[in-house]
């Protein structure tokens, strides 16, 4: 087979083949530049805020639903001692303790 024949077969084969799907790039997630202690404090603050919302929800619940499974779950969430998490003094690391 000559080079011209080989090239002709190549062109025919690639002309009839399905084109490759276009490359799509995923947008990257933004990098979180907060330190670990700051992320910890932010997470604990979010948990305390959620606990306060659940406490408000539990107190606003009608009397007829006070013994429901939802009320019991809300009471369990409110009874958690999340203040102990806020009192933790995290290590700074790399000899800065």
BAROFI-891058 format. One record per residue (C-alpha): x, y, z; residue in one letter. Coordinates in pm, 1 decimal. Example, Ala and Ser with C-alpha at 12.3 -4.5 7.8 and 13.67 -1.06 7.14 Angstrom:
<recs>
1230.0/-450.0/780.0/A
1367.0/-106.0/714.0/S
</recs>
This chain:
<recs>
0.0/0.0/0.0/X
143.0/336.4/-93.5/X
156.6/639.3/128.3/X
-111.7/809.9/-82.7/X
-350.3/514.2/-37.9/X
-281.5/500.5/333.9/X
-346.4/874.4/365.1/X
-670.0/844.3/163.0/X
-796.4/564.7/391.7/X
-706.2/773.5/697.1/X
-899.4/1072.7/565.4/X
-1205.8/860.4/483.9/X
-1198.4/688.9/822.4/X
-1172.0/1015.1/1015.3/X
-1425.8/1197.3/800.8/X
-1696.8/940.4/882.1/X
-1606.4/900.1/1249.9/X
-1799.8/1089.2/1516.0/X
-1614.6/1402.0/1620.0/X
-1484.3/1404.5/1974.0/X
-1714.2/1584.1/2218.5/X
-1591.5/1930.0/2307.7/X
-1389.0/1951.9/2624.5/X
-1578.2/2120.1/2903.4/X
-1403.3/2244.6/3209.0/X
-1566.2/2245.1/3547.3/X
-1549.7/2569.2/3737.5/X
-1325.9/2520.3/4035.9/X
-1455.2/2579.7/4383.7/X
-1321.7/2888.9/4555.8/X
-1037.5/2817.0/4792.9/X
-1120.3/2867.6/5158.6/X
-837.3/3084.3/5290.9/X
-951.8/3083.8/5653.5/X
-727.5/2919.1/5911.4/X
-842.3/2601.9/6086.1/X
-914.2/2781.9/6415.2/X
-1120.9/3041.5/6229.6/X
-1314.9/2770.6/6045.3/X
-1372.5/2597.3/6382.6/X
-1503.3/2918.5/6540.7/X
-1729.6/2981.7/6241.4/X
-1867.0/2625.1/6254.4/X
-1935.0/2646.3/6628.9/X
-2105.9/2983.6/6583.5/X
-2325.7/2832.8/6310.8/X
-2416.0/2538.2/6536.3/X
-2506.7/2773.2/6822.8/X
-2722.1/2982.8/6588.2/X
-2900.6/2670.1/6464.2/X
-2953.7/2551.0/6820.9/X
-3116.2/2885.3/6905.5/X
-3343.9/2855.1/6600.8/X
-3445.6/2503.7/6704.4/X
-3517.6/2629.2/7056.8/X
-3743.3/2900.9/6912.6/X
-3915.7/2642.4/6694.5/X
-3972.4/2417.6/6996.4/X
-4122.3/2696.0/7207.0/X
-4350.1/2807.5/6921.2/X
-4483.6/2454.4/6874.8/X
-4852.2/2411.3/6966.0/X
-4936.8/2229.6/7287.4/X
-5096.6/1942.9/7095.8/X
-4759.9/1858.8/6932.6/X
-4543.5/1875.9/7247.2/X
-4524.4/1494.0/7270.6/X
-4456.3/1434.2/6900.7/X
-4131.2/1285.4/6767.4/X
-4044.6/1625.0/6617.9/X
-4073.0/1791.9/6955.9/X
-3858.0/1522.8/7113.3/X
-3591.6/1569.0/6845.0/X
-3597.4/1945.5/6894.9/X
-3562.9/1898.7/7269.9/X
-3264.8/1667.2/7218.8/X
-3097.3/1927.5/6995.7/X
-3158.3/2206.0/7245.2/X
-3024.0/1992.4/7533.1/X
-2686.4/1944.1/7361.3/X
-2406.8/2132.3/7539.7/X
-2247.6/2316.9/7249.0/X
-2088.9/2574.9/7478.8/X
-1818.1/2317.4/7553.5/X
-1720.8/2330.7/7185.4/X
-1687.0/2707.0/7198.8/X
-1463.2/2686.3/7506.4/X
-1202.1/2465.2/7338.6/X
-867.3/2637.7/7296.2/X
-731.5/2503.3/6967.2/X
-358.5/2458.1/6911.2/X
-201.7/2701.8/6668.0/X
52.7/2448.7/6539.6/X
407.6/2468.2/6405.5/X
557.6/2558.4/6742.9/X
331.2/2859.8/6800.5/X
144.1/2692.8/7085.8/X
</recs>
